[in-house]
Amino acid sequence: MFDTHCHLFLMDGEPDDALAAAREAGLVGLVCVGIDPESSRRSRELADSLPGVFATAGVHPHTAGEFDAAAGAAIEELAHDARVVAIGETGLDHYRMLSPKEDQERAFRAHCGLARESGKPLVVHARDAWEDVLRVLEEEHAERVVLHCFSGDAAAAREASARGYFCSFAGNLTYPANAHLVRAAAEVPTDLLLVETDSPFLAPQSLRGRDNEPANVRLVVEALAEARSDEAAALAEITTNNAKRAFDLP
């Protein structure tokens, strides 16, 4: 299995302990996703020191108001590092609204440009903003897109799939209130499916109330397999191979 989205730098324990537990659970690798310049640099450091760990560089929409020239330059510099396999996490979050919409879209478009220039995929956060996210991606001619923690409905899944975007499902797929995610998961072509934990957030239903960790991606695989009436073992292999394609991994 492969966890395509986690934040090792936000976890309470040591990153190498989380990685060891993940390997014991059957993971072959993970992507540690940056959310600002500092954490993006830390993700790159972890990718340098821990085998099977890869990094991204980006500024989360929650702090898009802080995306100034210095932050943009820092992300651009990291974008050309070999251990940084994607740009982001970026996107739009109209649920919490911790940054103004205008700042979120400005930062999002800048990340789209960096992804085009670097030739690397774009890791996109979308919450209560699916129409606007899909509009910006179309206007920016984004091609290599990973929709992290997919939270849209079946129609959004169909539109994303028609564009060739990867849809990554997380532990919220297991929540009783999210039947729409189960329906959406069934709409995504097999070759565009990814799984993640978003650790330390979004622990699966059976572990809610605890910090999440990459090892728990197996529970996401099982939930995704159930939603699609697939075999979990086969889906684990498929999503791992998809991750390698999505992020150009060896």
C-alpha positions in Angstrom: 0.0 0.0 0.0 1.0 3.6 -0.5 -0.2 6.6 1.6 -0.3 9.5 -0.9 -0.9 12.3 1.7 0.2 12.6 5.3 1.9 15.2 7.5 4.7 13.5 9.4 5.9 16.9 10.8 2.5 17.3 12.6 2.5 14.0 14.4 3.4 13.7 18.1 5.7 10.8 17.7 9.0 10.4 15.8 8.6 10.2 12.0 10.8 7.1 11.8 8.6 5.3 14.3 5.5 6.1 12.2 7.4 4.9 9.1 8.4 1.7 10.8 4.7 1.0 11.9 3.6 1.8 8.3 6.0 -0.7 6.8 4.9 -3.4 9.3 1.3 -2.7 8.1 2.3 -3.2 4.5 3.1 0.2 3.2 5.9 0.6 0.6 6.0 4.4 0.8 4.3 7.7 1.5 4.1 11.3 0.5 4.8 13.9 3.3 2.8 17.0 2.2 4.0 20.5 3.0 1.5 23.2 4.0 3.8 26.2 4.2 7.5 27.0 3.4 8.8 25.7 6.7 6.9 22.4 6.7 7.7 22.0 3.0 11.4 22.2 3.9 10.9 19.8 6.7 9.1 17.4 4.4 12.1 17.5 2.0 14.5 16.8 4.9 12.4 13.8 5.9 12.4 12.5 2.3 16.2 12.8 2.3 16.6 10.9 5.6 13.8 8.2 5.4 13.6 5.6 2.6 10.3 5.4 0.9 9.3 9.0 2.0 8.7 11.7 -0.7 7.9 15.3 -0.2 5.7 18.1 -1.6 6.0 21.9 -1.4 3.1 24.2 -1.0 1.0 26.6 1.0 -2.3 25.4 2.3 -5.4 27.6 1.6 -5.9 28.2 5.3 -2.7 30.4 5.2 -3.1 31.6 1.6 -3.1 35.2 3.0 0.6 34.7 3.9 1.5 33.6 0.4 3.8 36.5 -0.5 6.8 36.9 -2.8 9.1 35.3 -0.2 6.8 32.3 0.3 6.4 31.9 -3.5 10.2 32.0 -4.0 10.6 29.3 -1.3 8.1 27.0 -2.8 9.5 27.6 -6.3 13.0 26.7 -5.1 11.8 23.5 -3.5 9.8 22.6 -6.6 13.0 21.9 -8.5 14.3 19.5 -5.8 14.3 15.8 -6.9 12.8 14.6 -3.6 9.9 17.0 -4.0 7.5 15.1 -6.2 4.5 17.5 -6.3 3.4 21.0 -5.8 0.9 21.7 -3.0 -1.1 21.2 -0.9 -3.0 24.1 -2.4 -6.6 24.8 -3.4 -9.7 26.3 -1.9 -11.4 25.9 1.4 -14.7 27.8 1.7 -15.7 25.9 4.8 -13.3 27.3 7.4 -12.5 30.4 5.5 -9.3 31.1 7.4 -8.1 33.1 4.4 -10.1 35.4 2.2 -11.4 33.8 -1.0 -9.3 36.2 -3.1 -6.1 35.2 -1.4 -6.9 31.5 -1.7 -7.5 31.8 -5.4 -4.4 33.9 -6.0 -2.2 31.4 -4.2 -4.0 28.5 -5.9 -3.3 30.0 -9.4 0.3 30.6 -8.5 0.7 26.9 -7.5 -0.9 25.9 -10.8 1.8 27.9 -12.6 4.6 26.3 -10.5 3.2 22.8 -11.4 3.2 23.7 -15.1 6.7 25.1 -15.0 8.2 22.2 -12.9 6.3 19.5 -14.7 5.2 18.1 -11.4 1.6 17.1 -10.3 -0.6 19.4 -8.3 -2.0 18.3 -4.9 -5.3 20.0 -4.4 -7.4 20.6 -1.3 -11.1 21.3 -2.0 -13.7 21.8 0.7 -17.1 23.3 0.0 -15.5 24.8 -3.1 -15.8 22.1 -5.8 -17.3 24.3 -8.5 -14.6 27.0 -8.0 -11.7 24.4 -7.7 -12.7 22.8 -11.0 -13.2 26.2 -12.7 -9.7 27.3 -11.7 -8.1 24.0 -12.7 -9.7 24.3 -16.1 -8.7 28.0 -16.6 -5.2 27.2 -15.5 -5.0 24.2 -17.9 -4.0 21.9 -15.1 -3.3 18.4 -16.3 -1.5 16.5 -13.6 -3.9 16.8 -10.6 -4.3 14.8 -7.4 -7.5 15.7 -5.6 -6.5 15.1 -2.0 -9.1 13.8 0.5 -11.8 13.7 -2.1 -15.0 15.0 -0.6 -17.2 15.8 -3.6 -20.3 14.0 -4.8 -20.7 11.5 -7.6 -21.1 14.3 -10.2 -17.8 15.9 -9.1 -16.1 12.5 -9.2 -17.4 12.0 -12.8 -16.2 15.4 -13.9 -12.8 15.0 -12.3 -12.4 11.5 -13.8 -13.3 12.8 -17.3 -10.4 15.3 -17.0 -8.0 12.6 -15.9 -7.6 13.8 -12.3 -6.5 11.4 -9.6 -9.0 11.1 -6.8 -7.5 10.3 -3.4 -9.8 8.9 -0.7 -9.1 9.1 3.0 -10.5 8.0 6.4 -13.6 10.1 6.1 -14.8 7.5 3.5 -15.6 5.4 6.6 -17.8 8.0 8.4 -21.5 7.1 8.5 -22.5 10.6 7.5 -20.5 10.4 4.2 -22.6 8.1 2.1 -22.1 10.5 -0.8 -18.4 9.6 -0.7 -19.2 5.9 -1.0 -21.3 6.7 -4.1 -18.5 9.0 -5.5 -15.9 6.3 -5.0 -17.8 3.9 -7.2 -17.7 6.5 -10.1 -13.9 6.8 -10.3 -12.1 4.6 -12.9 -9.8 2.2 -11.3 -6.7 3.7 -12.8 -7.4 7.1 -11.2 -7.9 5.9 -7.6 -5.5 6.8 -4.8 -5.6 6.3 -1.0 -4.3 8.4 1.9 -4.5 9.0 5.6 -4.0 12.8 5.9 -2.3 11.9 9.2 -2.6 13.0 11.9 -6.1 14.0 10.8 -9.2 12.0 9.7 -8.7 8.8 11.6 -11.0 6.1 10.2 -14.3 5.5 12.0 -13.1 2.7 14.2 -10.2 4.9 15.5 -12.0 8.3 15.7 -10.8 10.4 18.6 -7.2 9.2 18.1 -4.4 10.7 16.0 -4.3 9.1 12.6 -1.1 7.5 11.2 0.0 6.2 7.8 -0.3 2.6 8.9 -4.1 3.1 9.0 -4.3 3.5 5.2 -5.2 -0.2 5.1 -8.5 0.7 6.6 -9.1 3.2 3.8 -8.2 0.5 1.3 -10.7 -1.8 2.9 -13.5 0.8 2.9 -12.7 1.7 -0.7 -12.9 -1.9 -1.8 -16.2 -2.3 0.0 -17.6 0.8 -1.7 -16.6 -0.5 -5.1 -17.3 -4.2 -4.5 -13.6 -4.9 -5.2 -11.0 -7.1 -3.4 -9.0 -5.2 -0.9 -5.7 -7.0 -1.8 -6.1 -6.2 -5.5 -7.1 -2.6 -4.8 -4.0 -2.2 -2.6 -1.8 -3.1 -5.4 -3.7 -1.0 -7.9 -3.6 2.1 -5.8 0.1 1.7 -5.1 0.8 1.4 -8.9 -1.4 4.5 -9.4 0.6 6.4 -6.8 3.8 5.6 -8.6 2.3 7.0 -11.9 0.7 10.0 -10.3 4.0 11.1 -8.7 6.5 9.7 -11.1 8.0 7.5 -8.5 10.6 4.8 -9.1 
